[in-house]
Each structure stands twice: as structure tokens, then as C-alpha cells.
């Protein structure tokens, strides 16, 4: 499984006229041996998302051979996202994986509910240009 995008997991139906908070995270790993732990935490975090207030949807992109991973998510607001980040297992995963991570990058923007689910190709292209989606 060298490259893969997980399907958009929809946790809530967005209001098409409302603005939501979107996040693209770039998570590069320094060494191949960190991949199993990263994937283990990713599965735990996906379970956590199912019980998290404020999540609208989520997807993971994995480029295993280059050790690069991205997450794409939409939230009711930034506070809900930050509450999620601080909780276990996400907070624990960040602490455990920190020494194994390269330079991470986080891109935040507002998105209308009518533009959900977020799409990888469009988001990645705008991210490369340094533009919000």
C-alpha cells in the first residue's frame, strides 16, 4: 500500500449555507521505522473522531514510500478542533511521535458547507500555491 487516500468519512451533515473551519495538516516522518507507530495512532485517532463533538468530516492521505502523510478535516469551529487535539489519544500521539516527525505544516481556512466534502486534489493544489482553499 504505497499511496492511498482514505474516503471522506462524514460525521455530520453540513449546512450548505454555513461556514466551517477546515484544516490540512502535513505530517512527514523522518524514518521508515516510525510508520507502524504512526499508523497505529492514526487508527486510534480515527476512532476518537467518531466520539468528538464538532467534527464534520475527515480523510487521510498516505504516501508511504516518501514517509509523508496529510490529514484533511472540517469542523464546526476552531475551538472544537483544539479541544480534540488536546484529548487522548491525539495529545498522546503528538507527544510520542514528535521526535519522529520532520517539519510539519498546518493550513487553516474557512469553507462553506456547500463545498464539503473537501477534495484532495483541489486542496493540495491550493496548498502548493500558498492560498487558502
GUKOL-498316 format. One record per atom (N, C-alpha, C): residue in one letter; chain; atom name; x, y, z. Coordinates in steps of 0.05 Angstrom, whole numbers, padded with zeros to 5 digits, m for minus. Layout:
residues N
NODE guza drenmi voti      X      Y      Z
NODE    A      A   CA      X      Y      Z
...
END
This chain:
residues 133
NODE guza drenmi voti      X      Y      Z
NODE    X      A    N  00017 m00024  00000
NODE    X      A   CA  00000  00000  00000
NODE    X      A    C  00018  00025  00000
NODE    X      A    N  00031  00031 m00022
NODE    X      A   CA  00050  00054 m00022
NODE    X      A    C  00036  00081 m00020
NODE    X      A    N  00014  00085 m00035
NODE    X      A   CA  00000  00111 m00034
NODE    X      A    C m00030  00105 m00031
NODE    X      A    N m00043  00121 m00014
NODE    X      A   CA m00072  00118 m00011
NODE    X      A    C m00085  00143  00001
NODE    X      A    N m00109  00147 m00007
NODE    X      A   CA m00127  00167  00005
NODE    X      A    C m00150  00152  00017
NODE    X      A    N m00155  00156  00043
NODE    X      A   CA m00179  00144  00054
NODE    X      A    C m00203  00160  00044
NODE    X      A    N m00226  00146  00041
NODE    X      A   CA m00250  00161  00033
NODE    X      A    C m00257  00182  00054
NODE    X      A    N m00270  00203  00046
NODE    X      A   CA m00280  00224  00065
NODE    X      A    C m00300  00210  00084
NODE    X      A    N m00294  00211  00110
NODE    X      A   CA m00312  00200  00130
NODE    X      A    C m00329  00223  00140
NODE    X      A    N m00355  00220  00136
NODE    X      A   CA m00374  00241  00143
NODE    X      A    C m00385  00235  00171
NODE    X      A    N m00381  00254  00189
NODE    X      A   CA m00391  00250  00216
NODE    X      A    C m00416  00266  00221
NODE    X      A    N m00420  00287  00206
NODE    X      A   CA m00444  00304  00209
NODE    X      A    C m00451  00316  00182
NODE    X      A    N m00477  00322  00178
NODE    X      A   CA m00485  00334  00153
NODE    X      A    C m00482  00364  00155
NODE    X      A    N m00466  00376  00137
NODE    X      A   CA m00462  00405  00139
NODE    X      A    C m00485  00420  00128
NODE    X      A    N m00490  00444  00140
NODE    X      A   CA m00509  00463  00130
NODE    X      A    C m00495  00476  00106
NODE    X      A    N m00507  00475  00083
NODE    X      A   CA m00494  00485  00058
NODE    X      A    C m00489  00515  00059
NODE    X      A    N m00503  00530  00075
NODE    X      A   CA m00500  00559  00077
NODE    X      A    C m00482  00568  00099
NODE    X      A    N m00472  00550  00115
NODE    X      A   CA m00456  00557  00138
NODE    X      A    C m00426  00555  00132
NODE    X      A    N m00410  00571  00146
NODE    X      A   CA m00381  00569  00144
NODE    X      A    C m00371  00550  00165
NODE    X      A    N m00351  00534  00156
NODE    X      A   CA m00338  00515  00174
NODE    X      A    C m00308  00520  00175
NODE    X      A    N m00295  00507  00193
NODE    X      A   CA m00266  00510  00196
NODE    X      A    C m00253  00486  00184
NODE    X      A    N m00234  00490  00165
NODE    X      A   CA m00220  00468  00152
NODE    X      A    C m00191  00468  00160
NODE    X      A    N m00180  00444  00161
NODE    X      A   CA m00151  00441  00168
NODE    X      A    C m00139  00420  00149
NODE    X      A    N m00116  00428  00138
NODE    X      A   CA m00098  00409  00124
NODE    X      A    C m00073  00407  00140
NODE    X      A    N m00066  00383  00148
NODE    X      A   CA m00041  00380  00163
NODE    X      A    C m00022  00363  00146
NODE    X      A    N  00003  00371  00145
NODE    X      A   CA  00025  00356  00132
NODE    X      A    C  00042  00344  00154
NODE    X      A    N  00045  00317  00153
NODE    X      A   CA  00059  00303  00175
NODE    X      A    C  00081  00285  00164
NODE    X      A    N  00105  00295  00159
NODE    X      A   CA  00126  00279  00148
NODE    X      A    C  00141  00264  00170
NODE    X      A    N  00148  00239  00165
NODE    X      A   CA  00163  00223  00184
NODE    X      A    C  00193  00223  00175
NODE    X      A    N  00210  00223  00195
NODE    X      A   CA  00239  00222  00189
NODE    X      A    C  00249  00195  00180
NODE    X      A    N  00238  00174  00192
NODE    X      A   CA  00248  00146  00187
NODE    X      A    C  00225  00127  00181
NODE    X      A    N  00231  00108  00164
NODE    X      A   CA  00211  00087  00158
NODE    X      A    C  00202  00072  00182
NODE    X      A    N  00219  00068  00201
NODE    X      A   CA  00212  00052  00225
NODE    X      A    C  00190  00066  00242
NODE    X      A    N  00185  00091  00237
NODE    X      A   CA  00164  00105  00252
NODE    X      A    C  00136  00101  00240
NODE    X      A    N  00135  00089  00216
NODE    X      A   CA  00109  00086  00202
NODE    X      A    C  00089  00068  00218
NODE    X      A    N  00097  00045  00228
NODE    X      A   CA  00078  00029  00243
NODE    X      A    C  00065  00043  00267
NODE    X      A    N  00081  00057  00282
NODE    X      A   CA  00070  00072  00305
NODE    X      A    C  00051  00095  00296
NODE    X      A    N  00059  00108  00274
NODE    X      A   CA  00043  00130  00263
NODE    X      A    C  00016  00119  00255
NODE    X      A    N  00016  00096  00240
NODE    X      A   CA m00009  00084  00231
NODE    X      A    C m00026  00074  00254
NODE    X      A    N m00014  00063  00275
NODE    X      A   CA m00028  00054  00298
NODE    X      A    C m00043  00078  00311
NODE    X      A    N m00028  00100  00315
NODE    X      A   CA m00041  00124  00327
NODE    X      A    C m00063  00134  00309
NODE    X      A    N m00058  00133  00282
NODE    X      A   CA m00078  00143  00263
NODE    X      A    C m00105  00128  00267
NODE    X      A    N m00103  00102  00269
NODE    X      A   CA m00128  00087  00273
NODE    X      A    C m00142  00094  00300
NODE    X      A    N m00126  00098  00321
NODE    X      A   CA m00137  00105  00347
NODE    X      A    C m00150  00133  00345
NODE    X      A    N m00137  00151  00330
NODE    X      A   CA m00148  00178  00328
NODE    X      A    C m00174  00178  00311
NODE    X      A    N m00175  00161  00290
NODE    X      A   CA m00199  00159  00274
NODE    X      A    C m00223  00150  00292
NODE    X      A    N m00217  00131  00310
NODE    X      A   CA m00238  00123  00329
NODE    X      A    C m00246  00146  00347
NODE    X      A    N m00227  00161  00356
NODE    X      A   CA m00232  00185  00373
NODE    X      A    C m00250  00204  00359
NODE    X      A    N m00245  00208  00333
NODE    X      A   CA m00262  00227  00318
NODE    X      A    C m00291  00221  00319
NODE    X      A    N m00298  00195  00319
NODE    X      A   CA m00326  00187  00320
NODE    X      A    C m00340  00195  00345
NODE    X      A    N m00326  00201  00366
NODE    X      A   CA m00338  00209  00391
NODE    X      A    C m00332  00238  00398
NODE    X      A    N m00324  00253  00378
NODE    X      A   CA m00315  00281  00382
NODE    X      A    C m00336  00301  00372
NODE    X      A    N m00345  00319  00390
NODE    X      A   CA m00364  00339  00381
NODE    X      A    C m00351  00359  00361
NODE    X      A    N m00366  00368  00341
NODE    X      A   CA m00356  00388  00323
NODE    X      A    C m00342  00379  00298
NODE    X      A    N m00336  00353  00296
NODE    X      A   CA m00324  00343  00271
NODE    X      A    C m00346  00339  00250
NODE    X      A    N m00340  00349  00226
NODE    X      A   CA m00358  00346  00203
NODE    X      A    C m00349  00323  00185
NODE    X      A    N m00323  00323  00179
NODE    X      A   CA m00312  00301  00162
NODE    X      A    C m00282  00301  00163
NODE    X      A    N m00271  00278  00153
NODE    X      A   CA m00242  00273  00155
NODE    X      A    C m00232  00254  00134
NODE    X      A    N m00207  00258  00125
NODE    X      A   CA m00194  00240  00107
NODE    X      A    C m00164  00240  00112
NODE    X      A    N m00151  00218  00106
NODE    X      A   CA m00122  00215  00110
NODE    X      A    C m00110  00208  00083
NODE    X      A    N m00087  00222  00076
NODE    X      A   CA m00072  00215  00052
NODE    X      A    C m00045  00204  00061
NODE    X      A    N m00037  00181  00051
NODE    X      A   CA m00012  00169  00058
NODE    X      A    C  00005  00164  00033
NODE    X      A    N  00029  00174  00034
NODE    X      A   CA  00050  00168  00013
NODE    X      A    C  00072  00153  00028
NODE    X      A    N  00067  00127  00031
NODE    X      A   CA  00084  00111  00049
NODE    X      A    C  00114  00112  00041
NODE    X      A    N  00120  00109  00015
NODE    X      A   CA  00148  00107  00006
NODE    X      A    C  00163  00133  00011
NODE    X      A    N  00149  00156  00011
NODE    X      A   CA  00163  00181  00017
NODE    X      A    C  00159  00189  00046
NODE    X      A    N  00145  00173  00062
NODE    X      A   CA  00141  00177  00091
NODE    X      A    C  00125  00203  00096
NODE    X      A    N  00108  00211  00077
NODE    X      A   CA  00092  00235  00080
NODE    X      A    C  00063  00228  00084
NODE    X      A    N  00050  00242  00103
NODE    X      A   CA  00022  00238  00109
NODE    X      A    C  00009  00265  00112
NODE    X      A    N m00017  00266  00104
NODE    X      A   CA m00033  00290  00107
NODE    X      A    C m00060  00283  00119
NODE    X      A    N m00071  00300  00134
NODE    X      A   CA m00099  00297  00143
NODE    X      A    C m00114  00321  00133
NODE    X      A    N m00140  00317  00127
NODE    X      A   CA m00157  00337  00117
NODE    X      A    C m00183  00335  00133
NODE    X      A    N m00191  00356  00146
NODE    X      A   CA m00215  00355  00163
NODE    X      A    C m00231  00381  00163
NODE    X      A    N m00256  00378  00169
NODE    X      A   CA m00274  00401  00171
NODE    X      A    C m00288  00400  00199
NODE    X      A    N m00290  00423  00211
NODE    X      A   CA m00300  00426  00239
NODE    X      A    C m00321  00448  00240
NODE    X      A    N m00338  00447  00261
NODE    X      A   CA m00357  00469  00265
NODE    X      A    C m00342  00495  00271
NODE    X      A    N m00320  00493  00286
NODE    X      A   CA m00303  00516  00292
NODE    X      A    C m00276  00508  00302
NODE    X      A    N m00258  00527  00305
NODE    X      A   CA m00230  00520  00313
NODE    X      A    C m00229  00511  00342
NODE    X      A    N m00246  00520  00359
NODE    X      A   CA m00246  00511  00387
NODE    X      A    C m00251  00481  00389
NODE    X      A    N m00270  00471  00374
NODE    X      A   CA m00276  00442  00374
NODE    X      A    C m00251  00426  00366
NODE    X      A    N m00237  00436  00345
NODE    X      A   CA m00213  00423  00336
NODE    X      A    C m00192  00423  00358
NODE    X      A    N m00187  00446  00370
NODE    X      A   CA m00167  00448  00391
NODE    X      A    C m00173  00430  00415
NODE    X      A    N m00199  00428  00422
NODE    X      A   CA m00207  00410  00444
NODE    X      A    C m00200  00381  00437
NODE    X      A    N m00206  00374  00412
NODE    X      A   CA m00199  00347  00402
NODE    X      A    C m00169  00341  00404
NODE    X      A    N m00153  00360  00395
NODE    X      A   CA m00124  00357  00394
NODE    X      A    C m00112  00352  00422
NODE    X      A    N m00124  00365  00442
NODE    X      A   CA m00114  00363  00469
NODE    X      A    C m00121  00336  00483
NODE    X      A    N m00141  00322  00473
NODE    X      A   CA m00150  00298  00486
NODE    X      A    C m00135  00273  00477
NODE    X      A    N m00135  00253  00494
NODE    X      A   CA m00123  00227  00488
NODE    X      A    C m00143  00212  00470
NODE    X      A    N m00133  00199  00448
NODE    X      A   CA m00105  00192  00443
NODE    X      A    C m00090  00213  00426
NODE    X      A    N m00104  00233  00415
NODE    X      A   CA m00090  00252  00398
NODE    X      A    C m00066  00266  00412
NODE    X      A    N m00071  00276  00435
NODE    X      A   CA m00050  00290  00450
NODE    X      A    C m00027  00271  00456
NODE    X      A    N m00033  00247  00464
NODE    X      A   CA m00012  00227  00469
NODE    X      A    C  00003  00220  00444
NODE    X      A    N m00011  00218  00421
NODE    X      A   CA  00002  00211  00396
NODE    X      A    C  00022  00234  00388
NODE    X      A    N  00013  00258  00391
NODE    X      A   CA  00031  00281  00384
NODE    X      A    C  00057  00280  00400
NODE    X      A    N  00054  00275  00426
NODE    X      A   CA  00078  00274  00444
NODE    X      A    C  00096  00251  00436
NODE    X      A    N  00084  00227  00431
NODE    X      A   CA  00100  00203  00424
NODE    X      A    C  00114  00206  00397
NODE    X      A    N  00100  00219  00378
NODE    X      A   CA  00111  00220  00351
NODE    X      A    C  00129  00244  00345
NODE    X      A    N  00128  00264  00363
NODE    X      A   CA  00144  00288  00359
NODE    X      A    C  00173  00283  00351
NODE    X      A    N  00188  00265  00364
NODE    X      A   CA  00216  00261  00357
NODE    X      A    C  00219  00248  00330
NODE    X      A    N  00198  00237  00319
NODE    X      A   CA  00200  00222  00294
NODE    X      A    C  00190  00238  00270
NODE    X      A    N  00181  00263  00275
NODE    X      A   CA  00169  00280  00255
NODE    X      A    C  00189  00299  00242
NODE    X      A    N  00186  00303  00216
NODE    X      A   CA  00200  00324  00203
NODE    X      A    C  00185  00350  00207
NODE    X      A    N  00189  00370  00190
NODE    X      A   CA  00176  00396  00192
NODE    X      A    C  00147  00394  00184
NODE    X      A    N  00129  00396  00204
NODE    X      A   CA  00100  00395  00199
NODE    X      A    C  00091  00421  00188
NODE    X      A    N  00067  00421  00176
NODE    X      A   CA  00055  00445  00165
NODE    X      A    C  00025  00443  00169
NODE    X      A    N  00012  00464  00178
NODE    X      A   CA m00017  00465  00182
NODE    X      A    C m00028  00488  00167
NODE    X      A    N m00048  00483  00150
NODE    X      A   CA m00062  00504  00135
NODE    X      A    C m00091  00504  00144
NODE    X      A    N m00100  00528  00152
NODE    X      A   CA m00127  00531  00162
NODE    X      A    C m00142  00550  00144
NODE    X      A    N m00168  00546  00140
NODE    X      A   CA m00184  00564  00124
NODE    X      A    C m00214  00560  00131
NODE    X      A    N m00230  00578  00122
NODE    X      A   CA m00259  00576  00124
NODE    X      A    C m00270  00563  00099
NODE    X      A    N m00290  00546  00102
NODE    X      A   CA m00302  00533  00079
NODE    X      A    C m00332  00533  00082
NODE    X      A    N m00346  00538  00060
NODE    X      A   CA m00376  00536  00062
NODE    X      A    C m00384  00507  00062
NODE    X      A    N m00406  00502  00076
NODE    X      A   CA m00417  00475  00077
NODE    X      A    C m00423  00464  00049
NODE    X      A    N m00429  00481  00030
NODE    X      A   CA m00435  00472  00003
NODE    X      A    C m00410  00462 m00011
NODE    X      A    N m00386  00468 m00001
NODE    X      A   CA m00361  00458 m00012
NODE    X      A    C m00351  00433  00002
NODE    X      A    N m00367  00421  00019
NODE    X      A   CA m00359  00396  00032
NODE    X      A    C m00372  00373  00018
NODE    X      A    N m00359  00350  00016
NODE    X      A   CA m00334  00343  00028
NODE    X      A    C m00310  00357  00015
NODE    X      A    N m00289  00361  00030
NODE    X      A   CA m00264  00372  00019
NODE    X      A    C m00252  00352  00000
NODE    X      A    N m00239  00362 m00021
NODE    X      A   CA m00227  00344 m00042
NODE    X      A    C m00197  00347 m00042
NODE    X      A    N m00183  00325 m00042
NODE    X      A   CA m00154  00325 m00041
NODE    X      A    C m00140  00341 m00063
NODE    X      A    N m00148  00336 m00088
NODE    X      A   CA m00134  00348 m00110
NODE    X      A    C m00135  00379 m00108
NODE    X      A    N m00159  00389 m00103
NODE    X      A   CA m00163  00418 m00101
NODE    X      A    C m00148  00429 m00077
NODE    X      A    N m00150  00416 m00055
NODE    X      A   CA m00137  00426 m00030
NODE    X      A    C m00107  00426 m00033
NODE    X      A    N m00095  00405 m00044
NODE    X      A   CA m00066  00403 m00048
NODE    X      A    C m00056  00424 m00067
NODE    X      A    N m00071  00428 m00088
NODE    X      A   CA m00062  00448 m00108
NODE    X      A    C m00062  00476 m00096
NODE    X      A    N m00082  00483 m00081
NODE    X      A   CA m00083  00509 m00068
NODE    X      A    C m00062  00512 m00046
NODE    X      A    N m00057  00490 m00033
NODE    X      A   CA m00036  00490 m00012
NODE    X      A    C m00009  00496 m00024
NODE    X      A    N m00003  00484 m00047
NODE    X      A   CA  00023  00488 m00060
NODE    X      A    C  00026  00518 m00068
NODE    X      A    N  00004  00530 m00075
NODE    X      A   CA  00005  00559 m00083
NODE    X      A    C  00005  00577 m00059
NODE    X      A    N  00002  00566 m00035
NODE    X      A   CA  00001  00582 m00011
NODE    X      A    C m00025  00597 m00007
NODE    X      A    N m00046  00588 m00021
NODE    X      A   CA m00072  00601 m00019
NODE    X      A    C m00090  00585 m00001
NODE    X      A    N m00107  00599  00014
NODE    X      A   CA m00127  00584  00029
NODE    X      A    C m00147  00572  00009
NODE    X      A    N m00159  00549  00016
NODE    X      A   CA m00179  00536 m00002
NODE    X      A    C m00205  00550  00000
END
